[in-house]
Amino acid sequence: MITGIVVKNMNGYFYVQDDSSTVHECKVRGRLKKGRYSLLVGDRVLVLFF
């Protein structure tokens, strides 16, 4: 589990940069996707790896 900042949003994928400057390609979970919330560049997020 890491925390980071959304640096790019492209075609449903979000690129999150962590504290060590590594960029991870992520996809949003269904719960957030179906809700009224959206991610924007600059948002601070928590990333879980499955």
C-alpha positions in Angstrom: 0.0 0.0 0.0 1.5 3.3 -1.0 0.4 7.0 -1.1 1.1 9.2 -4.0 -0.1 12.0 -6.3 -2.0 11.6 -9.5 0.2 13.0 -12.3 -1.7 11.9 -15.4 -5.1 10.6 -16.4 -5.4 8.9 -19.8 -8.2 6.6 -21.1 -9.3 5.5 -17.6 -5.8 4.8 -16.3 -4.3 7.0 -13.6 -0.6 7.4 -13.2 0.4 7.9 -9.6 3.8 9.1 -8.5 4.9 7.9 -5.0 7.3 9.5 -2.6 10.3 7.8 -4.2 9.3 9.3 -7.6 8.2 6.0 -9.1 5.2 6.2 -11.3 2.6 3.4 -11.1 -0.2 2.8 -13.7 -3.5 2.3 -11.9 -7.2 1.7 -12.6 -10.0 3.0 -10.4 -12.1 0.6 -8.4 -15.8 0.2 -9.3 -17.1 1.8 -6.2 -15.3 5.1 -7.0 -16.0 4.8 -10.7 -19.8 4.4 -10.2 -20.0 7.2 -7.6 -20.2 10.9 -8.1 -16.6 11.4 -7.3 -13.7 11.7 -9.8 -10.0 11.8 -9.6 -8.1 14.8 -10.9 -4.4 15.4 -11.5 -2.9 16.6 -8.2 -5.1 14.5 -6.0 -3.4 12.6 -3.2 -4.4 8.9 -3.3 -3.8 5.6 -1.6 -2.8 2.7 -3.9 -3.5 -0.9 -3.1 -1.8 -3.7 -5.1 -3.8 -6.9 -5.8 
